[in-house]
Amino acid sequence: MKKAWKKILGFAILTGVFVLAACGLDSEEENGSGGASGDKPIEIVTTIAQIGEPISQIGGDLVNVETLMGPSIDPHLYDPTQGDIATLSEADVVFYSGLHLEANMEEPLESISSEKPVLAIGETLPEDVLLEDEEEPGAPDPHIWFDYNLWQDALDAAVEELKEYAPEHADELEEGKQEYFAQLEELDEEAAKLQDIPEAQRVLVTAHDAFNYFGQLHDMEVVGLQGISTESEAGVSDVNNTISIIEEHEVPAIFVESSVNQDTINAVIEGASNNGMEVEIGGELYSDAMGEEGTDEGTYIGMYKHNINTIYEALSGGDE
């Protein structure tokens, strides 16, 4: 009962923050200071950096982007703080991935959608291109950024939203988008090396099921110990099934993720060792979160290249 009252009280506080922020917005509109004008950048808030960093590159000086979830943050489990709510309230435009990725933020995001543009960019894609959660039929897999062709379409929807918000900057936003999308072609060139991994060993074993779009795009079998969401937990049967797959394919390495506890991966390595097979940790992959800001891995393209190269080196024995 106490937990229920705490939840109700917490939501009431958040709702109050939104009401106060809405009053502030009304005041700005009355004074003619709302919307994009003059040299003032568009204030954009995104939930994850996979959206925020590309939009920052595309918008350049036209935008100021703040991302709520930084490195090592798991969006499946993330609870918004009062500071997050205030940040969302002050934004001109809000972008999130959607498809139930930011599960605990859905109510706050819906609450502010009547006051300003709020777009779930993943939900702009046609349903027939989305993969399904095998453990929950009918539920979509939200990790669409691992197919950079689909992510380009999702980012395109975000840019169109910005053009609608600031039509006077539409040409500049379009130019920035085309320049950024041209850079995404580098990923096709980088990913070609994955086809050199022996076919039997082209099996990607990770802590949770975040890489299915990656596997589909690059013709790799993907095994995630946990389900699509990290809210689920891997059981003994999941560990044993994974060990069987590793033994069958003679997979030399499995991977930890920067935003997911690696205990289950360690359990697989120990179990394989007990069966007489040595399996190494092939490295750390970025799944639900990117790297530190200011590093290559803190960019969408750099993060994706890191994953490609880490997987290639571990599963093929190849060198850069």
MIPA-606995 format. One line per 10 residues: number of its first residue (from 1); their letters; for each residue x, y, z of C-alpha. Coordinates in nm, 4 decimals, m for minus. Each point is the difference from the previous one (the first is absolute). Example, Ala and Ser with C-alpha at 12.3 -4.5 7.8 and 13.67 -1.06 7.14 Angstrom:
// MIPA-606995
1 = AS = 1.2300/m0.4500/0.7800  0.1370/0.3440/m0.0660
***
This chain:
// MIPA-606995
1 = MKKAWKKILG = 0.0000/0.0000/0.0000  0.2832/0.2426/0.0862  0.1637/m0.0643/m0.3395  m0.3299/0.0720/m0.1769  m0.0421/0.3328/0.1848  0.3616/0.0945/m0.0747  m0.0596/m0.0664/m0.3705  m0.3228/0.2059/0.0005  0.1712/0.2851/0.1869  0.2985/m0.0082/m0.2330
11 = FAILTGVFVL = m0.2198/0.0193/m0.3084  m0.1999/0.2848/0.1562  0.3231/0.1946/0.0523  0.1058/m0.0599/m0.3594  m0.3428/0.1087/m0.1239  0.0343/0.3193/0.2054  0.3333/0.0737/m0.1670  m0.1646/m0.0336/m0.3403  m0.2861/0.2331/0.0978  0.2458/0.2679/0.1156
21 = AACGLDSEEE = 0.2071/m0.0435/m0.3153  m0.3119/0.0296/m0.2156  m0.0830/0.3303/0.1705  0.3496/0.1198/m0.0817  m0.0462/m0.0980/m0.3632  m0.3279/0.1893/m0.0191  0.1748/0.3064/0.1401  0.2753/m0.0278/m0.2594  m0.2547/m0.0216/m0.2817  m0.1798/0.3074/0.1290
31 = NGSGGASGDK = 0.3297/0.1888/0.0017  0.0872/m0.1205/m0.3482  0.3023/m0.2013/0.1150  m0.1278/m0.3507/m0.0797  0.1218/m0.2102/m0.2922  0.3149/0.0288/m0.2129  0.1013/0.3550/m0.0738  0.3052/0.2080/m0.0783  0.3297/m0.1587/0.1010  m0.1467/m0.2029/0.2843
41 = PIEIVTTIAQ = 0.0661/m0.3730/m0.0582  m0.2792/m0.2553/0.0127  0.0120/m0.1630/0.3432  m0.0250/m0.3756/m0.0598  m0.0158/m0.2716/0.2642  0.0507/m0.3661/m0.0899  m0.0172/m0.3066/0.2179  0.2938/m0.1920/m0.1507  0.3246/0.1111/m0.1608  m0.0650/m0.2079/m0.3119
51 = IGEPISQIGG = m0.2525/0.2730/m0.0813  0.1657/0.2981/0.1644  0.3468/m0.0212/m0.1528  m0.1132/m0.0369/m0.3650  m0.2557/0.2791/0.0401  0.2719/0.2218/0.1451  0.2177/m0.0719/m0.3042  m0.2863/0.0610/m0.2416  m0.1253/0.3199/0.1652  0.3374/0.1560/0.0754
61 = DLVNVETLMG = m0.0291/0.3531/0.1385  m0.3762/m0.0037/m0.0557  m0.0572/m0.2376/0.2893  0.0968/m0.0545/0.3605  m0.0449/m0.3680/0.0878  m0.0157/m0.1480/0.3493  m0.0160/m0.3774/0.0498  m0.1485/m0.1371/0.3206  0.1637/m0.3457/0.0005  0.3766/m0.0048/m0.0135
71 = PSIDPHLYDP = 0.2625/m0.2759/m0.0300  m0.0705/m0.3290/0.1827  m0.3634/0.1004/0.0614  m0.2562/m0.2712/m0.0745  m0.3076/0.1627/m0.1594  m0.2163/m0.3048/0.0746  0.0365/0.0604/0.3744  0.0503/0.3773/0.0092  m0.2295/0.2002/0.2304  m0.0349/0.3724/m0.0755
81 = TQGDIATLSE = 0.1132/0.2410/0.2692  m0.1614/0.3315/0.0881  0.2970/0.1612/m0.1765  m0.0882/m0.1934/m0.3152  m0.3587/0.1177/0.0190  0.1142/0.3617/0.0326  0.2340/m0.0469/m0.2974  m0.2790/m0.1470/m0.2109  m0.2272/0.2886/0.0979  0.2551/0.2575/m0.1188
91 = ADVVFYSGLH = 0.0582/m0.1671/m0.3375  m0.1380/0.1274/m0.3286  m0.0045/m0.3490/m0.1558  0.0365/m0.3464/0.1550  0.1111/m0.3176/m0.1777  m0.0027/m0.3514/0.1415  0.0401/m0.3436/m0.1531  m0.3328/m0.1505/0.1064  m0.1139/m0.3591/m0.0620  0.0043/m0.0419/0.3792
101 = LEANMEEPLE = 0.3768/0.0545/0.0269  m0.0346/0.2800/0.2584  m0.2778/m0.1842/0.1817  0.0053/0.2050/0.3207  m0.0025/0.3317/m0.1856  m0.3106/m0.0565/m0.2089  m0.2409/0.1778/0.2369  0.2092/0.3178/0.0375  0.0623/0.0136/m0.3746  m0.3707/m0.0365/m0.0741
111 = SISSEKPVLA = m0.0771/0.2700/0.2587  0.2047/0.2659/m0.1805  m0.0999/m0.0982/m0.3541  m0.2987/0.2366/0.0136  0.2315/0.2947/0.0718  0.2765/m0.0493/m0.2592  0.1199/m0.2323/m0.2784  0.0863/m0.3401/0.1485  0.0918/m0.2731/m0.2485  0.0762/m0.3705/0.0483
121 = IGETLPEDVL = 0.2219/m0.0353/m0.3048  0.0006/m0.3805/0.0027  m0.3777/m0.0016/m0.0254  0.0115/0.1910/m0.3292  0.1302/m0.3135/m0.1758  m0.2394/m0.2408/m0.1759  m0.0979/m0.2909/0.2232  0.1087/m0.2552/m0.2590  0.3687/0.0975/0.0335  0.0022/m0.0498/0.3780
131 = LEDEEEPGAP = 0.1218/m0.3237/0.1547  m0.2114/m0.1707/0.2622  0.0852/m0.0841/0.3584  0.0141/m0.3811/m0.0023  m0.0951/m0.0162/0.3667  m0.2965/0.2341/m0.0427  m0.1708/m0.0568/m0.3370  m0.1372/0.3191/m0.1511  0.2392/0.2241/0.1935  0.2641/0.1721/m0.2172
141 = DPHIWFDYNL = 0.3745/m0.0158/0.0557  0.0967/0.3647/0.0698  0.3750/m0.0263/m0.0780  m0.0400/0.1315/m0.3536  0.3186/0.2126/0.0005  0.1947/m0.3197/m0.0693  m0.1391/0.0058/m0.3534  0.1470/0.3294/m0.1156  m0.2308/0.0065/m0.3026  m0.3063/m0.0041/0.2257
151 = WQDALDAAVE = 0.1609/0.2466/0.2397  0.0618/0.2368/m0.2879  m0.3736/m0.0081/m0.0764  m0.0799/0.0651/0.3670  0.2423/0.2940/0.0151  m0.1524/0.1323/m0.3209  m0.3376/0.0160/0.1781  0.1640/0.2001/0.2808  0.1446/0.2476/m0.2489  m0.3394/0.0423/m0.1650
161 = ELKEYAPEHA = m0.1429/0.0831/0.3436  0.2677/0.2658/0.0456  m0.0746/0.1472/m0.3425  m0.3644/0.0305/0.0985  0.0969/0.1696/0.3256  0.2457/0.2406/m0.1661  m0.0951/0.0219/m0.3706  0.2325/0.2974/m0.0479  0.2925/m0.2406/0.0557  m0.1339/m0.2866/m0.2134
171 = DELEEGKQEY = 0.2672/0.0309/m0.2694  0.2846/0.0040/0.2527  m0.1426/m0.2998/0.1839  m0.0374/m0.1904/m0.3260  0.3594/0.0784/m0.0954  0.1253/m0.1183/0.3395  m0.2032/m0.3178/m0.0298  0.1363/m0.0846/m0.3446  0.3577/0.0583/0.1181  m0.0493/m0.2239/0.3015
181 = FAQLEELDEE = m0.1765/m0.2750/m0.1944  0.2916/m0.0055/m0.2447  0.2271/m0.0822/0.2955  m0.2178/m0.3002/0.0880  0.1186/m0.1651/m0.3217  0.3316/m0.0600/0.1805  m0.1763/m0.2621/0.2097  m0.0760/m0.2157/m0.3039  0.3685/0.0003/m0.0901  0.1055/m0.0818/0.3563
191 = AAKLQDIPEA = m0.2562/m0.2779/0.0404  0.1133/m0.1873/m0.3134  0.2753/m0.1695/0.2049  m0.2589/m0.1857/0.2085  m0.0611/m0.2276/m0.2972  0.3575/m0.1264/0.0392  m0.0865/m0.1644/0.3329  m0.0338/m0.3774/m0.0575  m0.3698/m0.0669/m0.0525  m0.0243/m0.2573/0.2794
201 = QRVLVTAHDA = 0.1474/0.2499/0.2464  m0.2159/0.2906/m0.1092  m0.1902/m0.0195/0.3264  m0.0288/0.3087/0.2213  m0.0581/m0.0866/0.3670  m0.0786/0.2970/0.2275  m0.1535/0.0752/0.3376  m0.3428/0.1012/m0.1327  m0.1864/m0.0148/m0.3283  0.0940/0.3428/m0.1372
211 = FNYFGQLHDM = 0.1740/m0.1034/m0.3216  m0.2708/m0.1656/m0.2097  m0.0125/0.2871/m0.2512  0.3807/m0.0152/m0.0170  m0.0166/m0.3743/m0.0635  m0.2649/0.0339/m0.2688  0.1945/0.2731/m0.1794  0.3361/m0.1769/0.0169  m0.1109/m0.3633/m0.0338  0.0949/m0.1126/0.3504
221 = EVVGLQGIST = m0.1812/m0.2247/0.2451  m0.0676/0.1888/0.3230  m0.0355/m0.1561/0.3444  m0.1008/0.2227/0.2905  m0.0018/m0.1491/0.3499  m0.2699/0.2370/0.1197  m0.2974/0.1033/m0.2074  m0.0571/0.3194/m0.1987  m0.0334/0.1956/0.3251  0.2512/m0.0210/0.2834
231 = ESEAGVSDVN = m0.2988/m0.0137/0.2367  m0.0052/m0.3746/m0.0678  0.2597/m0.2262/0.1568  0.1955/m0.2887/m0.1485  m0.0687/m0.3342/0.1645  0.1993/m0.3212/0.0236  m0.1650/m0.1337/m0.3157  0.1017/0.3149/m0.1932  0.3599/m0.0441/0.1105  0.0025/m0.3727/m0.0871
241 = NTISIIEEHE = m0.1608/0.0587/m0.3419  0.2595/0.2656/m0.0760  0.2824/m0.2332/0.0981  m0.1409/m0.2630/m0.2368  m0.0042/0.2493/m0.2884  0.3567/0.1066/0.0745  0.1186/m0.3615/0.0009  m0.1901/m0.0841/m0.3186  0.1472/0.2920/m0.1944  0.3359/0.0050/0.1800
251 = VPAIFVESSV = m0.0489/0.3686/0.0700  0.3330/0.1375/0.1260  m0.1293/0.3071/0.1828  m0.3093/0.1606/0.1505  m0.0615/0.3631/0.0878  m0.0916/0.2204/0.2938  m0.1957/0.3242/m0.0401  0.0853/0.3405/0.1409  m0.3449/0.0507/0.1537  m0.0789/m0.3563/0.1188
261 = NQDTINAVIE = 0.1269/m0.1997/0.2981  0.2410/m0.2702/m0.1210  m0.0776/m0.2662/0.2637  m0.1942/m0.2199/m0.2437  0.2796/0.0183/m0.2564  0.2430/m0.1127/0.2695  m0.2349/m0.2895/0.0810  0.0099/m0.1118/m0.3636  0.3799/0.0135/m0.0101  0.0204/m0.2012/0.3212
271 = GASNNGMEVE = m0.2521/m0.2558/m0.1259  0.1806/m0.0429/m0.3302  0.3277/m0.0453/0.1875  m0.1581/m0.2732/0.2132  m0.0899/m0.1742/m0.3266  0.3595/0.0217/m0.1159  m0.0348/0.2932/m0.2385  0.1897/0.3235/0.0432  m0.2005/0.3091/m0.0947  0.1366/0.3519/0.0362
281 = IGGELYSDAM = m0.1663/0.3365/0.0470  0.0472/0.1517/m0.3433  m0.0364/0.3551/0.1246  m0.2590/0.2546/0.1024  m0.2728/0.1017/m0.2431  m0.2184/0.3089/0.0119  m0.3648/m0.1008/m0.0135  m0.2555/0.2213/0.1746  0.2484/0.2774/0.0776  0.2902/0.1569/m0.1875
291 = GEEGTDEGTY = 0.3467/0.0937/0.1255  0.1214/0.3064/0.1835  m0.0615/0.3364/m0.1623  0.3127/0.1258/m0.1755  0.1149/m0.3495/m0.1038  m0.0529/m0.1812/m0.3309  m0.2270/m0.2447/0.1808  m0.2040/0.2962/0.1212  m0.1197/0.0529/m0.3581  m0.2523/m0.2215/m0.1755
301 = IGMYKHNINT = 0.2349/m0.0779/m0.2882  0.2984/m0.0552/0.2296  m0.2018/m0.2233/0.2334  m0.1184/m0.2117/m0.2910  0.3512/m0.0330/m0.1441  0.1312/m0.1014/0.3436  m0.2569/m0.2802/0.0172  0.0806/m0.1213/m0.3516  0.3734/m0.0112/0.0653  m0.0335/m0.1584/0.3458
311 = IYEALSGGDE = m0.2234/m0.2763/m0.1369  0.2207/m0.0581/m0.3035  0.3238/m0.0258/0.1958  m0.1459/m0.2347/0.2627  m0.1835/m0.2383/m0.2305  0.2467/m0.0138/m0.2890  0.3350/0.0562/0.1683  0.0454/0.2834/m0.2484  0.2178/0.3007/0.0605  m0.0679/0.3579/m0.0957
***
